[in-house]
Amino acid sequence: MKNGVCPKCNSRDIIQDWPMVEHGHYNGEMGLTITVAAKPRAFIFKGAGESDLRGWICGQCGYIEWYAAQPAVLLAAYRKRQH
């Protein structure tokens, strides 16, 4: 949908690069993130890469695509994972 066209309904009414947030207690907002741990079994110091989630939203049908704002950070942590 980053090309400006909804893949579901072909609309061009796209809300672009919108911050994805969670509404917690007392209407507090917290940005949604995704985390990739380089050392997932570690108790602490997991070497995590973290990225904000951003949304592309179709204004006609409501279809949403989520993207990581910092994909290179996630990829770097993924490549360091211990197997």
Number of C-alpha atoms within 10 A of each C-alpha: 21 14 9 15 14 23 13 12 12 13 15 15 14 20 15 16 16 13 14 17 16 11 10 9 7 6 8 9 12 11 12 13 14 16 15 20 21 22 18 15 11 10 7 8 11 15 17 20 19 19 19 17 20 22 20 22 21 24 14 13 13 13 15 17 17 15 18 17 18 15 14 13 16 20 13 16 19 18 11 13 16 10 6
